[in-house]
């Protein structure tokens, strides 16, 4: 049956199997973490023609970004370019089009994308029980969808026709129901007392656990713990229904915990320049609850600012899940098919980002120093494709638009400035990593075959453009970890001007090494722990000819079991301290599950 034109887009398809990361709501890990699954066997057979990076590709060669007509009007996934962006496309079967058009197929032509960007490497600490079995999670997600005329849409109630504008107002500020930890430096917390000494038996040269916290009580099915923010004086963590804050040096509470009426469902990954964030919590406890209650919070004081209720958009434009990002003073809230922007200080509505052009529905946003929007266009028609725009954060006006070829999905933004995008093609079992200039034109694409493995969460019902850890960039270079097949992995430095490899460095241990951030001309990386040895924080020179990791911290072996036990995690390096927290609570009251640790000398 033919679909009527201009229908809303279906939710994005799951990333190719190799691109799956830790699920958003994973069950507790199966079995002891000390026994990681064996690495996937390498693909059989010799490389097919087309792997590698031709030094001088013929000018008319199709690229992942379109024949000389890609998503960006350049061959490549973006329009007219041989590759996704007019150059031979890197990852896909030889002779198959890339995001930007046909390309000889550099890259990664293996079925199911084993090891494509976004996959935690075996034994990397992700403890993903779904690894290799993504159908289980996909099946669960599909159960929450309805199929309409061959197109899948999220079913919500009460979404259409409500044009009443939300009004932000000062929040009620009742006394918090959760109490501060009784003995905050030793791990005591809302989950009960925990006198475990994680520094016991600390060896010479090892750093120490400065403080740690146990997790709050959660349902037996577990709960999300999605946010961690570090300021000059405060470490703030979201967990289930709470925000908790601790002094960065000694772990004493900075302010009383904030308890929300329902569970937290989304947070801003970024904080504003004066340390404001916004937290979204659910409207109720039923299966039809919306993620539509927005609350602004000051990280330094715990003061609750404005709050508002986000309304649903038009038909199929729901708030079952939302995304939150901050660019300057603009909070961008993404529904399933539109977005609304607020002033993060006052809560004043700034603009709506709605359907435009060729039935293009905004489905994802990325924030930071730039505001990026990704839209799904003509989803049920013959011209189905994705488009990417940079928006003026004050007005919502598009500064430029880049079009991807049919079949290519924008899955992740590894960086917004410079803009580095990971896209996938489900039909062609292909992926692509490309960099764009400040005006949105294609700059380069990764042009060599490698199994990259940043740690990314699953994005099934909605895109999570900024849902990857273990990737970093500076103005000229992208840093990605490889998948560890046996023993240590490597970090690869990629020249953003050419897409070629600059250098690579091997992990100093048998465990995987993940980029954290760049600072002071150096790359900071986290070497994951083993079952009996703590992790490491290392520094790697980004310039020159020597890139040997220099150890900054050696985490204590006495805490290795805890450090190695997080199913999914967040981590950061700030002012000489390493912060590690879980992003998923297992709900087991007997385990005295840890919420967060701070390491230092």
C-alpha positions as CSV (number, residue, x, y, z in Angstrom):
1,X,0.0,0.0,0.0
2,X,1.4,3.4,-0.9
3,X,2.1,5.8,2.0
4,X,0.5,9.2,1.9
5,X,3.1,11.9,1.3
6,X,4.6,14.1,4.0
7,X,4.2,11.7,6.9
8,X,6.2,12.1,10.0
9,X,9.4,10.1,10.1
10,X,9.7,6.8,11.9
11,X,12.1,6.6,14.8
12,X,15.7,6.0,13.7
13,X,16.7,2.5,13.0
14,X,19.2,0.9,15.4
15,X,22.8,1.3,14.5
16,X,24.5,-1.5,12.7
17,X,25.3,-4.3,15.1
18,X,29.0,-3.3,15.5
19,X,27.8,0.2,16.4
20,X,25.7,-0.9,19.4
21,X,26.9,0.3,22.7
22,X,25.6,-0.3,26.2
23,X,21.8,-0.3,26.3
24,X,20.1,2.6,28.0
25,X,18.4,0.3,30.5
26,X,20.6,-2.7,30.8
27,X,20.0,-5.6,33.2
28,X,22.7,-6.4,35.7
29,X,25.8,-8.0,34.2
30,X,25.7,-11.8,33.9
31,X,28.4,-13.6,35.7
32,X,31.5,-12.1,37.3
33,X,33.1,-9.2,35.6
34,X,36.5,-10.9,35.8
35,X,35.6,-13.1,32.9
36,X,35.2,-10.9,29.9
37,X,33.7,-12.5,26.8
38,X,36.2,-13.7,24.2
39,X,37.0,-11.3,21.5
40,X,35.1,-11.6,18.2
41,X,37.1,-13.6,15.7
42,X,38.5,-11.6,12.8
43,X,36.6,-11.7,9.6
44,X,37.5,-14.6,7.4
45,X,39.0,-14.1,4.0
46,X,41.3,-11.5,2.6
47,X,40.3,-7.9,2.5
48,X,38.0,-7.1,-0.4
49,X,39.2,-4.7,-3.0
50,X,38.4,-1.2,-1.9
51,X,39.8,-1.4,1.7
52,X,42.3,1.2,2.6
53,X,42.7,4.8,1.6
54,X,43.6,5.4,-2.0
55,X,46.3,8.1,-2.1
56,X,44.8,9.7,-5.2
57,X,41.2,8.7,-5.7
58,X,39.8,9.4,-9.1
59,X,37.9,12.6,-9.1
60,X,34.6,11.1,-10.3
61,X,34.6,8.2,-7.9
62,X,31.4,7.8,-5.9
63,X,31.7,8.3,-2.2
64,X,29.6,7.4,0.8
65,X,28.1,10.7,0.5
66,X,26.6,10.6,-2.8
67,X,27.8,10.4,-6.3
68,X,28.7,13.8,-6.8
69,X,25.5,14.4,-5.1
70,X,25.4,13.5,-1.5
71,X,23.6,14.5,1.6
72,X,25.4,17.7,1.4
73,X,25.0,18.4,-2.2
74,X,28.3,17.0,-2.7
75,X,29.3,13.6,-3.5
76,X,29.4,11.7,-0.4
77,X,26.9,10.9,2.2
78,X,26.4,14.5,1.8
79,X,25.7,15.1,-1.8
80,X,28.0,15.6,-4.6
81,X,31.2,14.1,-3.7
82,X,32.9,10.9,-4.3
83,X,32.9,10.1,-0.6
84,X,30.3,10.7,1.9
85,X,31.3,14.2,1.2
86,X,32.6,13.9,-2.3
87,X,35.4,11.6,-1.7
88,X,35.6,7.9,-1.9
89,X,33.6,6.7,0.9
90,X,35.4,4.9,3.6
91,X,33.3,2.2,5.1
92,X,31.1,0.0,3.1
93,X,31.1,-2.7,0.6
94,X,33.2,-1.9,-2.4
95,X,31.2,-0.1,-5.1
96,X,28.3,0.7,-2.8
97,X,27.2,4.2,-2.2
98,X,28.1,5.9,1.1
99,X,26.3,8.5,3.0
100,X,27.2,10.9,0.4
101,X,26.8,8.9,-2.7
102,X,28.4,5.8,-4.2
103,X,31.9,5.1,-3.3
104,X,34.5,2.5,-4.1
105,X,34.0,1.4,-0.6
106,X,36.8,2.2,1.7
107,X,36.3,1.0,5.0
108,X,34.4,-1.5,6.7
109,X,32.5,-3.8,4.5
110,X,31.9,-6.6,7.0
111,X,28.3,-7.7,7.6
112,X,26.7,-6.4,10.7
113,X,29.5,-3.8,11.2
114,X,31.5,-5.8,13.7
115,X,33.6,-3.3,15.6
116,X,32.2,-0.2,13.9
117,X,32.3,3.0,16.0
118,X,30.1,2.8,19.0
119,X,30.9,-0.7,20.2
120,X,32.4,-1.3,23.6
121,X,35.4,-3.6,23.0
122,X,35.1,-7.1,24.6
123,X,36.3,-7.0,28.1
124,X,36.3,-3.2,28.1
125,X,34.3,-3.0,31.3
126,X,31.0,-2.4,29.7
127,X,29.8,-5.8,30.9
128,X,27.1,-5.7,28.2
129,X,25.0,-8.9,28.4
130,X,23.4,-8.0,25.0
131,X,26.7,-7.9,23.2
132,X,26.3,-10.0,20.0
133,X,22.5,-10.2,20.7
134,X,21.1,-6.8,19.9
135,X,17.8,-8.4,18.7
136,X,16.9,-8.9,22.4
137,X,16.9,-5.2,23.1
138,X,15.5,-4.3,19.8
139,X,12.6,-6.6,20.3
140,X,11.8,-5.0,23.7
141,X,11.8,-1.6,22.1
142,X,9.7,-2.6,19.2
143,X,7.1,-3.9,21.6
144,X,6.5,-0.2,22.6
145,X,5.9,0.8,19.0
146,X,2.9,0.5,16.7
147,X,3.3,-0.2,12.9
148,X,1.2,2.1,10.8
149,X,1.1,1.4,7.1
150,X,4.6,-0.1,7.2
151,X,6.1,2.8,9.2
152,X,6.9,2.6,12.9
153,X,5.8,5.4,15.1
154,X,5.8,5.8,18.9
155,X,2.2,5.8,20.2
156,X,1.4,8.4,22.8
157,X,-1.7,9.8,24.3
158,X,-2.9,13.4,24.3
159,X,-0.3,14.7,21.9
160,X,-2.2,16.4,19.1
161,X,-3.7,19.8,18.9
162,X,-2.5,21.3,22.1
163,X,-1.0,24.7,21.1
164,X,-1.0,26.0,24.6
165,X,2.4,27.5,25.2
166,X,4.2,26.2,28.3
167,X,5.0,28.8,30.9
168,X,8.0,28.6,33.1
169,X,7.6,29.5,36.7
170,X,9.6,29.3,39.9
171,X,9.5,25.9,41.4
172,X,8.1,24.9,44.7
173,X,10.9,24.1,47.0
174,X,9.8,21.6,49.7
175,X,12.2,20.2,52.2
176,X,14.1,17.4,50.5
177,X,12.9,13.9,51.6
178,X,16.4,12.4,51.2
179,X,18.9,13.0,53.9
180,X,22.6,13.8,53.4
181,X,25.1,11.0,54.0
182,X,25.8,10.6,57.7
183,X,29.5,10.0,57.3
184,X,30.0,11.4,53.8
185,X,33.7,10.7,53.3
186,X,33.6,6.9,53.9
187,X,30.9,5.8,51.4
188,X,27.8,6.2,53.6
189,X,24.9,7.5,51.6
190,X,21.3,7.1,50.9
191,X,21.8,3.4,50.3
192,X,23.0,2.8,53.8
193,X,26.3,2.7,55.7
194,X,29.3,1.2,54.0
195,X,32.5,1.1,55.9
196,X,34.6,-0.7,53.2
197,X,38.1,0.6,53.0
198,X,38.9,0.9,49.3
199,X,42.5,2.0,50.1
200,X,43.3,-1.1,52.1
201,X,46.7,-2.5,51.1
202,X,47.5,0.5,48.9
203,X,50.9,-0.1,47.3
204,X,53.7,2.4,46.8
205,X,53.0,4.7,43.8
206,X,49.3,4.1,43.9
207,X,46.8,7.0,44.1
208,X,44.0,6.7,46.7
209,X,40.3,6.8,46.6
210,X,39.7,10.3,48.0
211,X,36.0,9.5,48.7
212,X,33.2,7.3,47.4
213,X,29.4,7.1,47.7
214,X,27.0,4.2,47.8
215,X,23.9,4.3,45.5
216,X,20.5,5.4,46.8
217,X,17.7,2.9,47.2
218,X,16.2,2.0,43.8
219,X,13.5,-0.4,42.5
220,X,14.6,-4.0,42.2
221,X,14.5,-3.6,38.4
222,X,17.2,-0.9,38.6
223,X,17.3,2.7,37.6
224,X,19.2,5.2,35.5
225,X,21.9,7.5,36.9
226,X,22.4,9.6,33.8
227,X,24.4,12.8,34.8
228,X,27.7,13.8,36.3
229,X,28.9,17.4,36.5
230,X,32.1,18.7,38.0
231,X,32.6,22.4,39.0
232,X,35.5,24.1,40.8
233,X,34.1,23.0,44.2
234,X,31.3,20.5,43.6
235,X,30.8,17.1,42.1
236,X,27.1,16.5,41.3
237,X,25.5,13.2,40.3
238,X,22.0,12.3,39.2
239,X,20.7,8.9,40.4
240,X,17.1,7.6,40.0
241,X,15.0,10.5,41.6
242,X,17.8,12.5,43.1
243,X,20.6,15.0,42.6
244,X,23.4,14.7,45.1
245,X,26.3,17.0,45.5
246,X,29.7,16.5,47.2
247,X,32.8,18.6,47.9
248,X,35.4,17.7,45.3
249,X,38.2,17.4,47.9
250,X,36.7,15.5,50.8
251,X,33.3,14.2,49.7
252,X,31.3,16.2,52.3
253,X,27.8,17.2,51.1
254,X,27.9,20.6,49.3
255,X,24.1,20.9,49.6
256,X,21.1,18.8,50.6
257,X,20.0,16.2,48.1
258,X,17.2,17.3,45.7
259,X,14.5,14.6,45.4
260,X,12.1,14.8,42.4
261,X,8.6,13.5,42.5
262,X,9.4,10.9,39.8
263,X,12.4,9.3,38.3
264,X,14.9,11.4,36.3
265,X,14.6,10.7,32.5
266,X,17.0,13.2,30.9
267,X,19.7,15.7,31.8
268,X,21.8,18.2,30.1
269,X,25.3,16.8,29.5
270,X,26.6,20.3,29.4
271,X,26.4,23.0,32.0
272,X,26.1,26.7,31.4
273,X,29.1,29.0,32.0
274,X,27.7,29.8,35.4
275,X,27.1,26.1,36.2
276,X,23.3,25.8,35.6
277,X,21.8,22.5,34.4
278,X,18.3,21.3,33.6
279,X,16.9,18.0,34.7
280,X,13.8,16.3,33.2
281,X,11.7,13.9,35.3
282,X,8.7,11.9,34.4
283,X,5.1,13.0,34.8
284,X,4.0,9.9,36.6
285,X,4.6,6.2,37.3
286,X,2.5,4.6,34.5
287,X,3.8,3.2,31.3
288,X,2.4,6.3,29.6
289,X,4.3,8.7,31.7
290,X,6.0,11.5,29.7
291,X,9.5,12.8,30.2
292,X,8.2,16.4,30.3
293,X,8.9,18.0,33.7
294,X,11.8,20.4,33.4
295,X,13.7,21.8,36.4
296,X,16.6,24.1,36.3
297,X,19.3,23.7,39.1
298,X,22.4,25.6,40.2
299,X,25.2,23.1,40.6
300,X,27.1,25.2,43.1
301,X,24.3,26.0,45.5
302,X,21.6,23.4,44.8
303,X,19.0,26.1,44.3
304,X,16.1,25.1,42.2
305,X,15.3,27.8,39.6
306,X,12.5,27.8,37.0
307,X,10.4,24.8,36.1
308,X,8.0,24.1,33.3
309,X,6.0,21.3,31.7
310,X,6.9,20.5,28.1
311,X,3.8,19.9,26.0
312,X,3.7,17.3,23.2
313,X,3.9,18.5,19.6
314,X,1.7,17.4,16.7
315,X,0.6,13.9,16.1
316,X,3.4,11.4,16.8
317,X,5.6,14.2,18.2
318,X,5.8,12.9,21.7
319,X,7.7,13.6,24.9
320,X,8.0,9.9,26.0
321,X,11.7,10.5,25.6
322,X,13.4,13.9,25.2
323,X,17.0,15.2,24.7
324,X,18.5,18.2,26.6
325,X,21.5,20.2,25.5
326,X,23.0,23.6,26.4
327,X,24.7,26.0,23.9
328,X,25.6,29.3,25.5
329,X,22.5,30.5,27.4
330,X,20.2,28.3,25.3
331,X,18.6,25.1,26.5
332,X,17.5,23.0,23.6
333,X,14.8,20.4,24.3
334,X,14.2,17.8,21.6
335,X,10.9,15.9,21.3
336,X,10.6,13.0,18.9
337,X,9.9,15.3,15.9
338,X,10.6,18.8,16.9
339,X,12.4,21.0,19.4
340,X,11.9,24.0,21.7
341,X,14.5,26.3,23.0
342,X,14.5,28.2,26.4
343,X,16.7,30.7,28.0
344,X,18.5,28.6,30.7
345,X,18.6,31.4,33.2
346,X,15.0,32.6,33.0
347,X,13.1,29.8,31.4
348,X,11.7,32.1,28.7
349,X,10.9,30.4,25.5
350,X,13.2,31.4,22.7
351,X,12.0,29.5,19.6
352,X,10.5,26.3,18.2
353,X,12.3,24.1,15.7
354,X,9.6,22.4,13.7
355,X,8.9,20.6,10.4
356,X,10.4,22.4,7.4
357,X,11.1,21.9,3.7
358,X,10.7,18.5,2.2
359,X,8.7,17.0,5.1
360,X,11.8,17.4,7.3
361,X,11.2,16.7,11.0
362,X,13.9,17.6,13.6
363,X,14.7,14.4,15.5
364,X,17.9,15.1,17.3
365,X,20.1,17.9,18.7
366,X,23.6,18.3,19.9
367,X,24.9,21.1,22.0
368,X,28.1,22.6,23.4
369,X,29.9,25.4,21.7
370,X,27.6,25.0,18.7
371,X,23.9,23.9,18.3
372,X,23.5,21.1,15.7
373,X,20.1,19.7,14.6
374,X,19.5,16.5,12.6
375,X,16.2,16.0,10.7
376,X,14.6,13.1,9.0
377,X,13.1,14.1,5.7
378,X,10.4,12.5,3.5
379,X,10.6,9.4,5.7
380,X,7.9,7.5,3.9
381,X,8.6,8.8,0.4
382,X,11.1,8.0,-2.4
383,X,13.4,10.9,-1.3
384,X,14.0,9.7,2.3
385,X,17.1,11.2,3.7
386,X,18.7,13.0,6.7
387,X,19.7,16.6,6.9
388,X,22.0,18.3,9.3
389,X,21.9,22.0,10.3
390,X,23.7,24.4,12.5
391,X,21.2,26.6,14.3
392,X,21.7,30.1,15.7
393,X,21.2,29.4,19.5
394,X,19.4,32.7,20.0
395,X,16.9,32.6,17.1
396,X,16.8,29.0,15.8
397,X,17.6,30.2,12.3
398,X,19.6,27.7,10.2
399,X,23.1,28.9,9.4
400,X,23.6,26.1,6.9
401,X,22.0,22.8,5.8
402,X,23.9,19.7,4.7
403,X,21.9,16.9,3.0
404,X,22.8,13.2,3.3
405,X,22.1,10.6,0.7
406,X,19.2,8.2,1.0
407,X,19.9,5.3,3.3
408,X,22.4,7.1,5.5
409,X,21.5,7.9,9.1
410,X,23.3,10.5,11.3
411,X,24.0,8.4,14.4
412,X,26.5,10.3,16.5
413,X,28.4,13.6,16.7
414,X,31.8,12.8,18.1
415,X,32.5,16.6,18.4
416,X,30.5,19.7,17.5
417,X,33.5,22.0,17.2
418,X,35.1,20.9,15.0
419,X,32.0,19.1,13.7
420,X,32.7,15.3,13.4
421,X,29.9,13.0,12.5
422,X,29.5,9.2,12.6
423,X,26.8,8.0,10.1
424,X,25.6,4.5,9.2
425,X,23.9,2.8,6.3
426,X,21.9,-0.2,7.5
427,X,21.2,-1.6,4.1
428,X,24.8,-1.5,3.0
429,X,26.3,-2.5,6.3
430,X,28.5,0.6,6.1
431,X,29.6,3.4,8.4
432,X,31.4,6.7,7.9
433,X,33.2,9.3,10.0
434,X,33.4,12.7,8.4
435,X,34.5,16.2,9.4
436,X,32.8,19.5,8.3
437,X,34.0,23.0,8.0
438,X,32.5,25.8,10.0
439,X,30.1,26.7,7.1
440,X,28.8,23.1,7.0
441,X,30.7,22.0,3.9
442,X,32.4,18.7,3.8
443,X,36.1,18.7,4.9
444,X,37.3,15.1,5.2
445,X,36.4,11.6,6.0
446,X,38.3,8.8,7.8
447,X,39.9,7.0,4.9
448,X,41.4,3.9,6.4
449,X,39.9,0.6,7.7
450,X,39.9,0.2,11.4
451,X,37.7,-1.3,14.2
452,X,37.0,1.7,16.4
453,X,35.3,1.2,19.7
454,X,34.2,4.3,21.7
455,X,31.6,3.4,24.4
456,X,28.2,4.5,23.2
457,X,24.7,3.9,24.7
458,X,21.9,2.4,22.6
459,X,19.7,4.9,20.8
460,X,16.6,3.0,19.7
461,X,13.5,5.1,20.3
462,X,15.4,8.3,19.7
463,X,18.9,9.4,18.5
464,X,21.4,10.2,21.2
465,X,23.9,12.2,19.2
466,X,26.2,12.9,22.1
467,X,25.9,9.5,23.8
468,X,29.5,8.3,23.4
469,X,32.3,8.2,25.9
470,X,35.9,7.4,25.0
471,X,36.3,9.8,22.1
472,X,38.1,13.2,22.1
473,X,39.1,15.9,19.7
474,X,41.0,19.2,19.4
475,X,41.0,21.7,16.6
476,X,43.0,19.5,14.2
477,X,42.7,15.9,15.4
478,X,40.2,13.2,16.4
479,X,41.2,10.6,18.9
480,X,39.4,7.2,18.8
481,X,40.1,3.9,20.6
482,X,40.4,0.7,18.7
483,X,38.6,-2.5,19.6
484,X,40.8,-4.9,21.7
485,X,40.7,-8.3,20.1
486,X,43.4,-9.8,22.2
487,X,45.2,-7.8,24.9
488,X,45.8,-4.1,24.7
489,X,44.0,-1.8,22.3
490,X,45.3,1.4,20.7
491,X,44.3,5.1,20.5
492,X,44.5,6.4,16.9
493,X,45.0,10.1,16.2
494,X,43.2,11.1,12.9
495,X,44.1,14.2,11.0
496,X,40.8,16.1,10.5
497,X,42.1,18.0,7.5
498,X,42.8,14.8,5.5
499,X,41.1,11.9,7.3
500,X,44.4,10.1,7.5
501,X,46.1,8.5,10.5
502,X,48.6,10.7,12.2
503,X,49.9,8.3,14.8
504,X,48.7,5.5,17.1
505,X,49.7,4.4,20.6
506,X,49.2,1.2,22.4
507,X,47.6,0.9,25.8
508,X,50.3,0.5,28.5
509,X,48.3,-2.4,30.1
510,X,46.4,-5.4,28.7
511,X,43.2,-3.5,29.3
512,X,41.6,-1.0,26.9
513,X,42.6,2.7,26.9
514,X,40.0,5.3,26.2
515,X,40.4,9.0,25.3
516,X,38.9,11.4,28.0
517,X,39.7,14.9,26.8
518,X,42.5,17.1,25.5
519,X,44.1,19.8,27.6
520,X,47.4,21.7,27.5
521,X,48.5,20.1,24.2
522,X,48.1,16.6,25.7
523,X,45.5,13.9,25.4
524,X,44.2,12.5,28.7
525,X,43.2,8.9,28.6
526,X,41.8,6.3,31.0
527,X,43.2,2.8,31.0
528,X,40.5,0.5,32.3
529,X,41.1,-1.8,35.3
530,X,41.4,-5.5,35.4
531,X,39.9,-7.7,38.1
532,X,42.9,-7.3,40.4
533,X,44.6,-4.1,39.2
534,X,43.2,-0.6,39.3
535,X,42.9,1.6,36.2
536,X,45.2,4.4,35.2
537,X,45.0,7.9,34.0
538,X,47.7,8.8,31.5
539,X,48.8,11.8,29.5
540,X,49.9,11.5,25.8
541,X,51.7,14.2,23.9
542,X,49.7,15.1,20.8
543,X,52.5,16.8,18.9
544,X,56.0,15.7,18.0
545,X,57.2,12.2,17.4
546,X,56.9,10.7,20.9
547,X,53.5,9.6,22.1
548,X,54.3,7.2,24.9
549,X,51.6,7.3,27.7
550,X,52.9,9.0,30.9
551,X,51.1,7.8,34.0
552,X,49.3,10.5,36.0
553,X,47.4,8.3,38.4
554,X,47.6,4.6,39.2
555,X,44.3,3.8,40.9
556,X,44.6,1.5,43.9
557,X,44.3,-2.3,43.5
558,X,42.1,-2.5,46.6
559,X,39.3,-0.7,44.7
560,X,39.8,-2.6,41.4
561,X,36.8,-4.9,41.9
562,X,34.5,-1.9,42.4
563,X,36.1,0.1,39.5
564,X,35.8,-2.9,37.3
565,X,32.2,-3.7,38.3
566,X,30.4,-0.8,36.7
567,X,28.1,-2.1,34.0
568,X,28.1,1.3,32.3
569,X,30.0,4.4,33.5
570,X,30.8,8.1,33.2
571,X,34.3,9.4,33.9
572,X,36.1,12.7,33.9
573,X,39.5,14.2,34.7
574,X,39.3,17.7,36.4
575,X,42.1,19.5,38.3
576,X,44.2,16.5,38.9
577,X,41.3,14.3,40.2
578,X,39.7,11.4,38.3
579,X,35.9,11.0,38.8
580,X,34.1,7.7,38.0
581,X,30.4,7.0,38.4
582,X,27.9,4.5,37.2
583,X,25.1,5.4,34.8
584,X,23.0,2.5,35.6
585,X,22.0,1.2,39.1
586,X,21.2,-2.5,39.5
587,X,18.6,-2.2,42.3
588,X,20.3,-4.9,44.4
589,X,20.2,-3.7,48.0
590,X,22.5,-6.4,49.2
591,X,25.5,-5.4,47.1
592,X,26.1,-1.9,48.6
593,X,26.4,-0.7,45.0
594,X,28.7,2.2,44.5
595,X,27.5,5.4,42.9
596,X,30.6,7.4,42.5
597,X,34.3,7.5,43.3
598,X,36.9,10.3,43.3
599,X,40.6,9.4,42.9
600,X,43.7,11.6,43.6
601,X,47.1,11.8,45.2
